[in-house]
Amino acid sequence: MAEKVTPKTPSKTEAKKPRERLLKTRPRVNEAPAPLLEKEHSSPAAEKKIDPDGPRFQFFLIDSGWDGPAANVIRQNLRMVTQMQNHDPFYVLTRSQSSEILRRHPHLIGKDPILLARDIHGARYHGRKQYHGFHLNLGIIQKPEDALEVLQNFVNFLAVHRKNANIDHLIKQKLHRDGLQGAVEVLRGGSEALV
């Protein structure tokens, strides 16, 4: 009687020998070596620190002159807002400059006064030379007490988290979670470079 012979298959525990092939190595164009890429994406906040005493934002107040509750709130509290910023330049645009920006960006009409915070270090942390920042659209808030509360929360948030390299992610989480999705917009890229 013939015995059934089965071919011996390597067990799962036996290691297979890898095939050796000679590959010609070519330099990569416009790419960093793999270890650097992994390091860059792992923790930008740990690698790149922000000078706590230096400026982090450039602030611009865009106010075309609408007479509304939010406009009165920002005008009455402008001095307080500017005092809360640490070494950050603060620019109050004239009505004609503000109107010109609104003409160039008509989707912002009715949202001003707008407090625009341009993140000076944002491009450095994300590896792209693009515009980074946030704008607070106070004009869409109808009640003066709500406008004041939102303004205070926005200024507080930027002051508390100014050293964080990933502040745009934090602002999306916190401020949008607090119901400010229409009032606070995160800007990234050249298309929203207002000023």
C-alpha positions, 0 to 999 in steps of 0.5 A, spaced: 500 500 500 502 506 498 503 511 503 500 518 502 506 523 502 504 530 503 510 535 502 513 538 508 511 545 509 514 550 514 511 551 520 509 558 522 514 559 527 520 557 522 522 564 519 523 565 512 529 567 509 528 574 505 530 574 498 536 578 497 535 583 491 540 588 489 536 595 488 539 601 486 538 607 491 536 613 488 535 620 491 528 622 493 526 629 490 523 634 494 523 629 500 526 629 507 529 622 509 523 618 512 526 619 520 525 626 519 518 626 516 516 621 522 519 626 527 516 632 524 509 629 524 510 626 531 510 632 535 511 639 533 509 642 539 515 639 543 520 640 538 519 648 536 518 652 542 515 659 542 518 665 545 513 667 551 515 674 551 515 675 543 509 676 539 505 670 537 499 674 533 498 680 529 491 683 530 486 687 525 480 690 527 476 690 521 470 695 522 466 698 516 462 702 521 455 698 521 451 701 527 449 694 531 450 691 538 456 688 537 460 694 533 458 698 540 461 692 544 468 692 540 468 700 540 467 700 547 472 695 549 477 696 544 482 699 549 481 693 554 482 688 548 489 691 546 491 691 553 490 684 554 495 682 548 502 681 550 507 684 545 502 683 539 501 688 534 494 691 534 492 694 528 485 698 527 483 699 520 480 705 518 472 705 515 475 705 508 480 700 509 475 695 512 470 697 506 475 695 501 477 688 505 469 687 505 469 689 497 474 684 496 471 678 500 464 679 500 462 673 504 464 677 510 459 683 509 454 683 515 459 679 519 463 685 521 466 688 526 471 682 525 477 681 530 482 678 525 488 674 529 493 672 524 498 667 527 505 669 526 508 662 527 503 658 524 506 656 517 512 655 521 509 649 525 505 646 519 511 646 514 507 651 509 508 658 508 501 659 508 496 664 512 494 661 519 489 665 523 482 666 526 477 671 525 472 672 530 465 675 526 462 679 532 457 682 527 453 676 527 452 676 534 445 680 536 445 681 543 450 685 546 451 681 552 453 675 548 458 679 544 461 681 550 462 674 552 464 671 546 469 677 545 472 675 552 472 668 551 476 669 544 481 674 547 482 669 553 483 663 549 488 666 545 492 669 551 492 662 555 494 658 549 498 663 545 504 658 546 501 652 544 504 650 537 497 647 535 493 652 537 488 652 531 486 645 533 485 647 540 480 653 537 476 648 533 475 643 539 474 648 544 470 654 541 466 650 536 464 646 542 462 652 545 457 653 540 461 659 536 462 655 529 459 661 526 462 666 530 470 663 530 473 661 523 480 658 523 483 660 517 489 656 513 492 658 506 493 664 502 485 664 499 483 667 506 489 672 507 485 678 508 490 683 510 
